[in-house]
């Protein structure tokens, strides 16, 4: 009997996590038969409610529990004073652990489906391991895969995974755990369902998220909708105000969630089409960027969310990313291959280039390498650019093995490594070493090899 080939096998979203935030040995949950039966029954009930539930809450659905108002009544989260507050939720640092060498990566890393050996020590996450969170869809199954990436040891494998109830579309990491005063290792997931799920990455074999953001309406249970009405397309965690998460949706809105309350407190509803990309400013807690299918990128001051500025890059904005080295600037890409670089103080882009033949699905401005921009396209190419000049110069290009590229992410501590996911059933994920290109290495090599404590680049 011939093995059936999956009709679909693709990576829909991914996110790199910096080192040292994961527990060396994640907790493992072992369920009894009764507990498993109860969870299965609850899941079935939830699915029935989803099918029967209808949208009966067109009245104001974002009503939230009252909280003490800030000095400025328009400043829901007191953004104006965020830098005066105590930092009670710093990013957590893990403890020392070891993991055996799993072989050389070379300049490209292909997926290893079998994972590490069965020895217990292979499950240990080392302090110099990065996590790569990956939304993997295969036929009718959707899974969040937690990869280990260690550039010095040449390791890249799935450490553990989480079964998801729907097609994942976006991933965001966060450390803010509303149920714990200590920083956590959490992952927010958005997808075809309007309810956002937040999973604890330090727990294996978990069948339920740590918590959810949003509720679907149900006349039968007299439940009003909370949150979005349609798919969640992108997420952005506020690293300055750690209890805030932004979500962009196919319902043409952006919501700012208060993680402590579990409810949205601010709604941006001036978009004329789906919101595909959201990004909090890396330095200014009150500033949020968003790109939508109406062909406009907008920057809002969350202290007065109705006040915003817009720049056009028709027909549809795919990605929005801030330039951490130039705080007034950001880059956007669209679905016909263009990339624009914008200074918020000016009305027109500083430059616009034709970067790819079609959608630019990955857009990276590296905060460790001055002037380096990486673009990933659905034309199966990844390109490296020098944007320090008035007109950006392409300094590297290579074809990808993942088919039509759908997403990309740069390694925080090793900026020359970029993970890419696509729709090739045989090779749907790879890690590209940008420094393998001589011109890229000549232009940016000093930065690519000095951001690591070891000062070593991966051998190719």
N, C-alpha and C positions, 0 to 999 in steps of 0.2 A: 504494500500500500504506500503510495507516494505521500511524502510530508506535504501538508498544505502550507502554502506561502501566505503570510498575512496580507490582507488587502491594503492595509495602511500600516506604516511604521515610521513615525516621525517624532522629532523633538520640537515642541511648540513654544517652549520658553525655558530660560535658564538664568541662574544667578550665582556668581562666585561669592564665597564667604571668606572673610579674612581668617588668618590663623589664630589659634588659641582661644576660641570662643566655645568650642564643643567639649563636652565631657570626654575624658580619655576612654571610658567604657560606658556607653549608653545603657540606661536601664532597659531591661527586657520584661515585657508583660506576658504572663502565661495565664490564659483564660481557662476556666473550667467549662465543661460542656454546657452547663446551665447558663453561664454568663455569655457564652458565644451564641446560644439559642436566643437569649434575650436581646442581644445586639442585632441579630439577623431579623428578628420580629420587629424591632423598633425601626430598622432601616426600611423594611417592607411597608410599615405603616407610613413612614415619611414619604416614600415614593407614591403611595396611594393618595396622600394629601396633596402632593405636588400635582398629580394628574387631575384631582377633583377641584383643587383650589382655583378660585377665579379672582381677578383683580377688582375687589369691591372697595378699595380704599383710595379713591382719587382725591379725596379731601386731603388736607395737609398731612403727609405721611412721615414727615421728618420730626414730629414732636418728640422732644427728648426730656429726660428728667431735669428739673430745674437745678442750676448750680449757681454758686455765688458769682454775681457779675463782676467783671474786671472794671478798672477805672474808666475805660473807654467802652461804652455799651456796644459799639460796633466791633470790638476786638474780642471775639468769643473766647479765644484761648490765651488772652493776655500776652500776645506776641511782643508787645512793646517792652515788656519787662522780663523777657525770658532769660537774658544774660545776667539778671540780678538774683535769679532763683538758685537754690542749692542744687547741685548735681547729684541727685539721689539714685540715678540709674546709669552709672558708667558702664561701658561695654565690659562684659565679663572676660576673664582670662582663665584658660584651662590649666590643668596640671600636667606635669611631665609624663610622657609615655613613650612607648617604642612600637615600631612597626617594621617588619622585615622588608628588605629590598625586593621589589616585584619586577625588576627588569628595566631595560632602557626604553625610553619613549621615542627617541629619534626626533625628527622635526615635525612629525605628525603622530598623534596618538589615536589609535582606533579602539573602539569599545571592547572590553573584555567581559563577556556575558557570564563567565563562570565565577568571577570574583576571586577573592583570596582563598588560600587553603583553609582547611577547617580548624586548624590550631587556634586555641583561644586567644593567643597573643596577636593573631592577625586581625582581631576585631578592635584592637586598641587604636585610638586616634592620637597621633603624635602632635606635639606643639608646633611642628613645622609642616603639618598637613593643612592644605586648604580643602574646604568642602565645596563641591559644585552641585548645586541644586538643579535638577532637570525634570521638566514635565515631559513624560514619554507617553505617546499614544500608539498602541498597537492593536489593530482591528477594533474591537469593541471595548478594549481595556485601556484604562488611564491610570498611570502610576507616577508618583513623585519619587524619583531616584536620587539618593544621596551618595555622590561619588567622593572618593578620596583622590586628591591630586597632590603629588609630592614631586617637585621638579628635580630635586637633588637625587632622589632614589629612583626616578623614572617610574613612579607608581600612578596608575589611573584605573580605578575599578569601582564597582558599586558596593558600598559598605552596607547599606540597607535601603529598603524602599517602603512606600506607603501607598496602599490602594486608594484611588480616588473615585468618587461617585460620578464625576463628569469630566469633560474635556478641559484640561487646564490651559489657560491663556496667558497668565502672568504670575511671576513669583517675586516676592520681596522678603528679605531677611530683616528681623528686628530683635532687639534684646529686651524690650519692655514687656514684662509679664505682669498683668494686673493682679494676679493672685499671689505674687511673691515680691518681697522687697528687694531680692537679689536679681541681678540681670540674668536673663534666660538666653536660650538658643532656639529661637522660634522662626517659623516660616509662614508668611501669609500667602494664600493662593486665591486667585480669581479665575473664573472660568465661565462656561456657558450658563451656569446658575447664577442668579443675582446675589446670593448669599456668599460672603467671603469666609473662608475657613482658615484658621490659624493653628498650625501643628507644632508640637514640641519635638524638635529634632534630636533631643537627647533621650528619647524613648523609642525603643524598637518594638515592632509587632503591635503598634497602637492602631485600633480600629476607629477611634473617634478623635476629632480635633480637640485641642486644648480649649478653644472657644470659637464662636462664630460671630460674625458681624452682619446683622440684618435678619429680617424675618419675612417670610412670604405670607400673603393674606389668606385667611380661611374664614368663610362665613360660618361654617359648621362650628369651628372652635372660637369664633368671635375674635380672631386675631387680625389686627391691622398691619399693613405692610410697614416695615422699617428698612430703610436703605434703598437700593437700586431696584428698578423695574425690569432690567435686562442684563445681559452678560457684562461681566467686569473685565475690562480690556487691559488695564494697567494699574499698578500700585506704586506708591512712593512713601517710604517711612521718613519722618522728620527726625534727623539725627541730633537736632538741637533741642527740640521739644519732643522728647521721646514717647510721650503718650498720644501722639497724633499720627494718623495714617491717612493718606489721600488715595482715593480710588476714582478712576475714570471709567465710564461705562458707555455701552451702546445705547443707553437711554438719553444720551446727549447731556449728561451732567457729570460734575465732579463733586464728590462728598469728602468732607474732612471728618474723620472718625475720632472720637475721644475713646481711646482704648480702655481707660479706667471705667468709663460709664457704659461702654459697649454700644454707643449710639452716635449717629452723625449730628454734629452741632452746626455745621456750615454747609451750605449747598450753593454751588456755582452752576447756574442754569442758563447762561447766555450763549452756549454753544449751539450751532445750527445743524450739527450732525454728530456722529459717534466720536467720543473722546478716546483716542488710541494711545496716547502717551502722557504721563504726568511725572513731574520731577520737582521735588523740593530743592531749593537752593542749598548748596553744601555749607554755606556760612551764615546766611540770613534766614532765620527760622520763619519769618513772616512771608517769604517770597516763594511763590509756586509757579512753575511753568507747565503749560499743557499744549498738546498738539491734537487737532481734530480733523475729521474727514471733511469738514467744511473748507479746508485749505488754509486755515489760519492757526498760527501759534500765538498763544496769549500768555502774558505774565501778570499775575494778580498779587496784590498786597492783601494777605489774609486778615489784616486788621480792618480793612474796608473792602470786602470781597467784590463788591460791585464795581470798584475802581480797577480797571485793567487796561493794558495796552495790547494791540494785536499787530502781527506781521503776516503777510500772505506768502504762501508757497504752494500754489494750486497744482494738481487738483486735491490731493489728500496728504495730510501730514502723517508720516509713519513713526518717526522717533524725535524726541526732544531731549537734549542733554546739555547740562551746564558745563562751562569751562571753569574748573576750580582755580586755575592759575590766573584767570582774567575775570573777576567776579561780576563785571557788568555784561559779560558775553555768554552766548549759548549757540549751539548748532542745532539745525533741524534737517530732516530728510523727508522726501516724499515718495509717492508710489510710481513715479516715472524716472527715478534715478538721480534726481537733483539733491544737492546739499547746499544749505545757506548758513552763513555765520553772521550773527546779529549782535550789535551793541545796543543794549536797552536804551541808551541815551540818544539813539538816532532812529529816524523814521524808516530808513531803508537798510537792507543787509549790507554789510561791508563787502561781501562777495557771495556769488552763487556759482556753483560748478556742476557740470554733468559728470557725476561720479560713476554711475552704473547704467546698464541698459534698461533696467526696470526697478522694482521696489528696492529701496535701501532699508533693509530690515535690521541692520546692526550699525550703530553709530557710537564710537568711543572717542572721547577726548581724554587722553591719559593724564591724570593729575601728578604723576611722577616724572613724566618725560615731556619737557617743554616743547610745544609745537607739534606733537605727534597726534594725528587723527587716524583712526582706523574705520573703514567702511566695509560693510558686508552686504552683498546684494543677492537678490533672487536669481541673478544671472550666473550663480555658482562661482563667484569670485570674491576674494578678500583683498583690499587695497590699503596701503599705508601712505599717508600724506604728510608733507611738511607744510604747516600753515603759518609759519613765522614770516613768510613773505607776503607782499600785497596780493599776489595771485598764488593760491596753493599749488604746490608741486607734488606730483605723484612720485614716490620713491620706491615703491614695492607693489607687486601684484602676484598672486598665485591662484590657480584654480583649486576649487574645493572638491572633496570627495563625497560630500554629504548630499549632493543633489541641489535642489532649490533651497538655499539657505533661508531659515526662518527666524533665527535669533543668534545672538553672540554675547560673550561676556569676557572681560579681561581679568586676569589673575591679579589681585590687589598687591601682592608682594613681589610678583615676578611679571612686570608689565610687558615683557616680550611674548608671553603666552596668552593666546586668545582661544577660548573654546567656541565652537560653532556647531549649531544643530540644524538639521535639514530633513528632507523627506525621502532620502535614499534608503530603501528597505534593508540593504546589506550594510551600509556604512552611514548611519544617521548621526554620528557625533564624532568630532575630532578636535584635537588641540593643536593649533598651529604655532610654531616658533617663528616669530617675525624676524628675529635676528639671524635666521638662516639665510636671509637675503643680504647679499654683500652691500648693496646700496643703502638698505635700511640700517645695517650695522655700521656703515661708514658715517651716516648722518646722525644716528641716535645711540650708537654703541656705548658711549661713555655713560649714558644714563641707564641703559638697559642692563649693564653689568655692575653698577655700583649701588643699586637700590637693595641688593641682597646682602645680609651680613657675611655670607661666604665669599662674595665677589666672584662667584663662578657662574658661567653660563652653561646651559645644558648642552651636552655633546650631541652632535648630529651625525 
